[in-house]
Amino acid sequence: MKPTNDLAITQYQDGPAMFTHLARKIALMVPQVRRLEEERNAALRRINALERQISDIAQRQERPAEPAQAQPEHVMQQAVEQALSRVRAEYTSLPRFGYHLPLDYEALTLPPAFDPPVMVEGEKLPLPPVAERHGHAGSDADYLEWGRYEKDILLGFMREGLPSLDHLSIMDFGCSSGRILRHFYDDAADHGWALTGVDVSARRIEWMRRHWPRDIQVYTGTFLPHLPFESNSFDVIYGMSVFTHMKYLWDTWLLELRRVLKPGGMLIQSIHTEHAWRFFYDNNQQAWAQDALGPMILQHETMPSDFVYFGDLDKNQVFWKREIALEFWSRYFRDVRVLPPPERYSYQNWVIGRK
Ligand SMILES: C[S@@+](CC[C@H](N)C(=O)[O-])C[C@H]1O[C@@H](n2cnc3c(N)ncnc32)[C@H](O)[C@@H]1O
């Protein structure tokens, strides 16, 4: 296919040369990289001048010139690499990839190749292969059990907070590959539920799109506070371990979730408070805790401030003191409650509010 513009080039062109060309064009948009480019041009001019001098001397002395230390192509390649690493250092992956995690974020494969889905007897829906379970690498039985446990907690909140469980429109916000959403499907036909899943990871969404029936709607979202739904569309929006990793734009996210909720609809999300802080502190010698949080954070026995953000956009942890979260969420929702973590598992609190 002949490219018609740079976008087409990124998607369909074959050679690394085109990639380098495009990468260079992008890199040149950054002022620091532009300066680097100017320095590179100056270096090239000096190399050319030196080559000419060497050649003159060689001719005069009638002996072969020394080969130039740095060939222009090599210098150019180095400059491109430096420019790209500068871009990577200054920007997270997100602007480069249109504020979501595209299919080829982890592998240069389009479309992605998945291991076969896992079929478990008695389950209506296939399970994602282990590689697509994202942080839930235990056995199939564990994966199912914890997902069902959390779905039951959510259903309990819904039963308590809504006049009826019938004909609900339910969104799993940050659904990953459907670990919790799958369990709502068991009763969806009986109750007339319309199920929707949204995640910024196109790969996880793509897995569900390929392997689950069409009546479960799944969409790739973005890190920007925008949801592709009409206002007043959902009775319930829940999310497990999503606001725990949403570092920025809390207010506009809450407003966006509020917009798509129906009046009286419920927002149910888990968050990190002092509980989670303590949990990480108690486990601060564990590799997984150290991997999730910087050593500086793990040294504090109690939360040192009203809220703490740690890490890059796609790999971060966000903590709010319970009282601060309550005050903040109450700006956007009514009847807000911050509930303690469930007894059996999870160090995360649940926040429940209503539009
Ligand atoms: C820790 S995982 C939890 C996944 C799932 N809720 C579960 O409990 O298995 C957090 C998920 O939220 C997604 N996510 C983070 N920010 C998001 C956003 N702004 N919109 C939609 N999904 C988001 C991530 O891609 C990831 O799949």
The ligand as a Tripos MOL2 file, in Angstrom:
@<TRIPOS>MOLECULE
LIG
   27    29     1     0     0
SMALL
NO_CHARGES

@<TRIPOS>ATOM
      1 C1         -4.7720   -2.8940   38.5740 C.3       1 LIG1
      2 S1         -5.6420   -3.1060   37.1080 S.3       1 LIG1
      3 C2         -7.2200   -3.6880   37.6700 C.3       1 LIG1
      4 C3         -7.9850   -4.3850   36.5970 C.3       1 LIG1
      5 C4         -9.3850   -4.9040   36.9760 C.3       1 LIG1
      6 N1        -10.2220   -3.8400   37.4600 N.3       1 LIG1
      7 C5         -9.2630   -6.0160   37.9850 C.2       1 LIG1
      8 O1         -9.5990   -5.7810   39.1500 O.co2     1 LIG1
      9 O2         -8.8220   -7.0930   37.6050 O.co2     1 LIG1
     10 C6         -6.0120   -1.4300   36.6170 C.3       1 LIG1
     11 C7         -6.6580   -1.3750   35.2300 C.3       1 LIG1
     12 O3         -7.1420   -0.0650   34.9910 O.3       1 LIG1
     13 C8         -6.8270    0.3140   33.6620 C.3       1 LIG1
     14 N2         -6.8500    1.7780   33.6220 N.ar      1 LIG1
     15 C9         -6.0130    2.6500   34.2210 C.ar      1 LIG1
     16 N3         -6.3800    3.9150   33.9750 N.ar      1 LIG1
     17 C10        -7.5030    3.8390   33.2160 C.ar      1 LIG1
     18 C11        -8.3680    4.8130   32.6260 C.ar      1 LIG1
     19 N4         -8.1540    6.1140   32.7580 N.pl3     1 LIG1
     20 N5         -9.4240    4.3830   31.8940 N.ar      1 LIG1
     21 C12        -9.6600    3.0620   31.7430 C.ar      1 LIG1
     22 N6         -8.8580    2.0960   32.2570 N.ar      1 LIG1
     23 C13        -7.8050    2.4840   32.9860 C.ar      1 LIG1
     24 C14        -5.4780   -0.3510   33.4220 C.3       1 LIG1
     25 O4         -5.1790   -0.5000   32.0570 O.3       1 LIG1
     26 C15        -5.6820   -1.7000   34.1190 C.3       1 LIG1
     27 O5         -6.2360   -2.6840   33.2880 O.3       1 LIG1
@<TRIPOS>BOND
     1     1     2 1
     2     2     3 1
     3     2    10 1
     4     3     4 1
     5     4     5 1
     6     5     6 1
     7     5     7 1
     8     7     8 2
     9     7     9 1
    10    10    11 1
    11    11    12 1
    12    11    26 1
    13    12    13 1
    14    13    14 1
    15    13    24 1
    16    14    15 ar
    17    14    23 ar
    18    15    16 ar
    19    16    17 ar
    20    17    18 ar
    21    17    23 ar
    22    18    19 1
    23    18    20 ar
    24    20    21 ar
    25    21    22 ar
    26    22    23 ar
    27    24    25 1
    28    24    26 1
    29    26    27 1
@<TRIPOS>SUBSTRUCTURE
     1 LIG1         1 GROUP 0 **** ****
